Amino acid sequence: MMALVWVIDIIVIIIKILGGRTQVNPVLRVGMWIAVLCVIALCTAVAAGLVVLLEHWLSSL
């Protein structure tokens, strides 16, 4: 349960940094935005791949 609290705290800190409420090096903020966009792109690619695999599996039935 305590690990969940730590994860939530980390997420809140990251959101504050990305939103500009916490003063950090601008390079760090840009790097974090790039990382967030890469994670979103990765999730989109995985979802698309799973849809394609599902379509292949359903067409073979």
N, C-alpha and C positions, 0 to 999 in steps of 0.2 A: 504494500500500500504506500509505503514511503517512497518507493521508486517512482510511482505514478505522480506524486507531488513534485519530485525533482524534475521529471519530464515536463510537467506543466510549467514549472518555473523557467526552465530552459526555453520553452516555446514562447513564453511571455517576454523574456529578455530578447529573443531573436526578433519578435514582432516589434518591440520598442526600437531596436536598432534599425530595422528595415523601414519603419515609419518615420524615423528622424527624431524621435523623442529623446534618444540617448546619444550624446555626442561621442562619436568614434571617428577614426580615420576614414576619410571618404573612399579610399581604396578598399578597405574592409567592407564597407556598405555595398559598393559596386560588386565586389566579389561574392557577397552573400546573395545579392539579387541574381547574379548569373547562376549561382548554385541552385537557387529556388526555381529559376526558369528551366534549368537542365533537369531537375527532378520532375517538373511538370511534363516536360517533353518525354522523359523516360516512361512516366506513368501512362501517357497517351499512347506511346508505342507499344507498351505491354498490353494495354487494353485492346488495341487494334489487332495485335497478334493473337490474343485469346479469342477474339471474335472470329478471326479467320480460321483458327483451329476448330472452333465450335461449328462453323459452317461446313468445314470439311468432314467433321465427324457426323454431323446431322445428314449430310448428303450421302454418306455411305450406309446409312441405315435402310 
